[in-house]
Amino acid sequence: MRQGEPPVRGYAVTHPHGPVVLPQSEGWDQLIYAASGVMSVYTGDDVWVVPPDRAVWVPAGVRHRIEMSGRTAVRTLYFPAGSTPMPGGCRAVNVAPLLRELILHVLRLSPLDAAVPAHDRLVGVLHDQLAALPVAPLRLPLPTEPRARRCAEALLADPADTAGVDVLARRVGAGRRTLERLFRDGTGLSVGRWRERLRLVTALRLLAAGKPATQVAHAVGYATPSAFGAMFVRELGVSPGRYFRGVRPP
């Protein structure tokens, strides 16, 4: 951190639905958080979905773009590159209630001044919270091998596609086992697990935009709302109808 540089800066704006370019200052790491609404953060070959109990850590120098699903309250903190205990690379993390309130409090005071004792103590607490952040499974990695990439892009265009893996493999000129291997090598996920992750992140965007859960279930390829609800509870621990209901506006 350079002499006189604030240890934390903030950005707090509520954006409408659609693409947004947030400030990307050189030499600053970012904790990108949506206090309400849902963001999709695109970084190279990854998509990170950020509902109100998640955030995405983006290190300095990583170019990214963001799309808002519905009206979204963006609350982003900027840290001098390398000044926090966060490891390198992008990651989605869970935001506990304490960290949420800390982010909102820091934004009210931003930029923090290390020469002010109260601010300096806040920076210490913030760093402690960042060090303890659990990783959240809301990353959708995209394979780079051409056949696997074509398959992924087709599913991205139509998350409701229910074709089996054999059919998906034939469409891109590969065998089932080959396609499964390419997906595991490129994303760490099987084709089926990758498709389920795609359906979850797509559902989060639609729910944030105000679509009813029954409509969302069919839009992402589930035959019944109960099957969709079971997947949602398994992944996020709460039903689709209750997920956004408990989010308090900042």
C-alpha positions, -999 to 999 in steps of 0.1 A, spaced: 0 0 0 14 34 -10 19 62 15 -13 81 20 -34 55 1 -67 45 18 -68 9 31 -103 5 18 -124 24 -8 -161 17 -16 -186 19 -44 -224 19 -36 -249 23 -65 -282 6 -73 -282 -4 -109 -312 -14 -131 -314 -47 -150 -288 -52 -177 -250 -49 -182 -229 -26 -161 -192 -15 -161 -181 -10 -125 -150 11 -118 -119 -11 -122 -90 8 -108 -55 -5 -115 -38 -19 -85 -70 -26 -65 -85 -59 -55 -123 -60 -53 -150 -76 -32 -181 -73 -54 -212 -77 -34 -250 -74 -42 -269 -63 -11 -301 -70 -31 -307 -85 -65 -284 -108 -84 -253 -101 -104 -235 -123 -129 -197 -116 -131 -179 -128 -162 -141 -133 -159 -125 -150 -189 -139 -186 -190 -158 -184 -158 -192 -171 -148 -198 -162 -111 -234 -157 -99 -238 -134 -69 -270 -135 -50 -274 -114 -18 -257 -139 5 -226 -142 -18 -198 -120 -31 -171 -124 -57 -135 -117 -50 -117 -103 -81 -80 -96 -78 -63 -66 -94 -57 -70 -131 -85 -95 -138 -108 -80 -164 -144 -87 -159 -179 -76 -169 -211 -77 -150 -248 -82 -158 -276 -73 -133 -307 -95 -130 -334 -71 -119 -327 -40 -98 -295 -47 -80 -278 -28 -51 -241 -31 -57 -219 -26 -27 -182 -31 -37 -151 -27 -15 -117 -20 -30 -84 -29 -13 -49 -21 -24 -36 -52 -43 -22 -78 -20 -31 -60 13 -57 -86 24 -53 -123 35 -73 -134 4 -55 -159 -19 -49 -152 -55 -75 -159 -82 -112 -152 -84 -136 -169 -60 -173 -168 -49 -176 -166 -12 -205 -167 14 -213 -134 31 -225 -140 67 -247 -114 83 -218 -99 103 -198 -93 71 -228 -79 53 -233 -53 81 -196 -46 81 -195 -39 44 -225 -15 46 -209 3 76 -175 6 59 -192 20 28 -209 47 49 -174 58 61 -155 52 29 -127 59 21 -112 46 53 -82 65 67 -55 43 84 -45 73 105 -79 73 122 -78 47 150 -114 37 146 -109 32 108 -78 12 114 -96 -12 138 -124 -16 112 -98 -26 86 -84 -53 110 -119 -67 116 -126 -67 79 -94 -85 71 -102 -111 98 -136 -117 82 -122 -120 47 -97 -146 60 -125 -168 73 -148 -166 42 -160 -200 30 -160 -206 -7 -195 -207 -23 -204 -232 -52 -218 -206 -76 -190 -206 -102 -199 -219 -137 -166 -227 -154 -167 -230 -192 -147 -257 -209 -122 -246 -236 -119 -278 -257 -140 -270 -289 -164 -299 -287 -171 -294 -249 -173 -257 -255 -200 -261 -282 -220 -283 -259 -217 -258 -230 -227 -229 -252 -258 -248 -266 -269 -255 -230 -263 -219 -220 -286 -209 -249 -313 -234 -238 -310 -244 -201 -343 -262 -205 -328 -288 -229 -334 -322 -213 -314 -342 -239 -293 -370 -224 -255 -370 -224 -254 -395 -253 -275 -371 -274 -254 -340 -264 -222 -359 -273 -235 -369 -308 -245 -333 -315 -209 -321 -311 -193 -352 -327 -180 -369 -296 -187 -401 -277 -203 -400 -243 -172 -410 -224 -151 -385 -244 -175 -356 -236 -176 -366 -199 -138 -366 -198 -136 -333 -216 -160 -316 -192 -142 -331 -161 -108 -320 -175 -120 -285 -184 -144 -277 -155 -139 -303 -128 -176 -312 -132 -194 -340 -150 -218 -330 -178 -248 -337 -155 -234 -317 -126 -224 -288 -149 -259 -287 -163 -274 -287 -128 -251 -258 -118 -262 -239 -150 -299 -244 -141 -293 -231 -106 -275 -199 -117 -301 -193 -144 -329 -198 -119 -313 -173 -96 -312 -147 -123 -349 -153 -132 -361 -153 -96 -342 -120 -90 -360 -106 -120 -393 -114 -104 -403 -145 -122 -425 -170 -102 -408 -202 -91 -432 -224 -111 -424 -205 -143 -386 -206 -135 -388 -244 -129 -400 -250 -164 -377 -224 -179 -346 -243 -166 -358 -278 -176 -375 -293 -146 -407 -312 -152 -423 -302 -119 -418 -273 -94 -412 -299 -67 -382 -314 -85 -368 -279 -90 -374 -270 -54 -356 -301 -42 -325 -292 -62 -326 -256 -50 -329 -266 -13 -301 -291 -17 -278 -265 -32 -287 -234 -12 -305 -247 19 -338 -229 14 -367 -230 -10 -369 -208 -41 -399 -189 -27 -381 -181 5 -346 -173 -9 -351 -137 -17 -379 -130 9 -354 -128 37 -331 -102 20 -332 -69 37 -326 -38 15 -294 -20 24 
